């Protein structure tokens, strides 16, 4: 079945949710508690069937993720001339850089404080704080543009699952 990348990602998420539910159910149902002299309660839990279903879900997840990984290495992102895989790496790098620029932009260019012993201490940034703020803003626009291009690529490109 051919689906867009976004649909394939949603399918993986649904399968992972099914697996998580199955594991929670198993943890709840895999044992019974009873007192001496009481009859052991019955349970519908089946170890082998549960293992088989988890293996089936894991196989489906692997199959879809592999198809996406192959497609991510081939599909190019408009306006950036890089693959989806590269775009995902670049997006993470740009977000890290943006976080650092934001931190630098929050500083005060020149500050003065007095220690507990009454000594005046000056602190000056060795860069222009306003430039860091402008760079952070420009980088944020680039991140947004890349994210939109990535979202578009995930909606218009198809993969066989």
C-alpha angles and dihedrals in degrees: 000000000000116000135163117261091255091055090049090052089050090050090053091050091050091049091049090051090050090051092048090051091049091050092048090049091048092051090051098043105033094092139030130211125216139156129247109279094021123112113253109255116244121245136193091215114127116187097197094045091049092050090048093051092047090050090049092050092046090051092052091047091050093047094052094042090050091051089050092047091053091048091046089059093053109035115087123215116235116246093013103060092217132113124258088252092054090045091056091053092044091049091055091048093048092048090053091049091047091053090053093048090050090053091050091046091056092062124101113243094225126006137173130205138171121231123225088262093055099256115144111231125191125204121194128180113234091219135050108271091202091055090052089052092050091047090050090052093048091048091050089055090051091049091051092049091049092047092052091048090049092048090049092050090050090053100045101039121078135210132191113242 
